[in-house]
């Protein structure tokens, strides 16, 4: 009885430690928590949240100045029932976390960009929270087809130097990666073109007139009432101009010197134009005397 009790007392703490250790390991395993794919213009942007923690060996290595490389890989496939799935779009982004022991500065590199950070936690936050990552163009996908996507984050051993690659391949502590996580891909259809705001064209010969909006619609504009036309006032007729005429003696002020009833010239005054047959006594006027005809 005493031996059984001793066994129970010794086994119970061991079982509790194993359960606690298993829950801790399960909680620290890398995993993709959420993935969101959005459209911005003609680009596809991806945002994701990842649960990723470093073990003691990786923390010690990076604190001594060894750069750590983390790669994010995404694939978008089109399922095919008659063959393997078609990979329509794939992209990869790599982050490099570097610590300088002399200056005690942390930096996160992505391509030609370098971001200074204050600690290892801030450096890992860039890898854990992917925001607005451009993975490709929207034209690569069609709105009528169905697509499936998957994502993973892993510690890229191939970027290390050769001696560290050999050590990483022989140790499971350096194998840090999330499993492939699938997500739905939904692409909206193109929006219809905006309606034209140009006014309706006038009716043309041989074509029916354009439709008239109802009077209660917002586009109908009341026309002003027609103004009755009033007749214009009658204008007085201009007075007739009397024609120049010769008097009995051919006298007319401002008239032409012509032969009167007695064959004499009119009174002095006028333009002085002497017609044939008139006397040469009056020289007033312009003095133009045409020659007389010979008998």
Secondary structure, DSSP 4 states (H G I P E B T S, - for coil): -HHHHHHHHHHHHHHHHHHHHHHHHHHHS-EEEEEEEEEETTEEEEEEEEE----HHHHHHHHTT--EEEEEEEEEEE--TTSSPEEEEEEEEEEEEEEETTTTEEEEEETTEEEEESSHHHHHHHHHEEEEEEEEEGGGS-TTS-EEEEEEEEE-GGGS-HHHHHHHHT-GGG--BPPPEEEEE--PPPPPPPPP-PPPPPP-TTSPPPPPPPTTSTT--PPPPPPPPPPPPPPPPPPPPPPP---TTS--TT--B---TTS----S-S--EEPTT--S----SS-EEPPPPP-
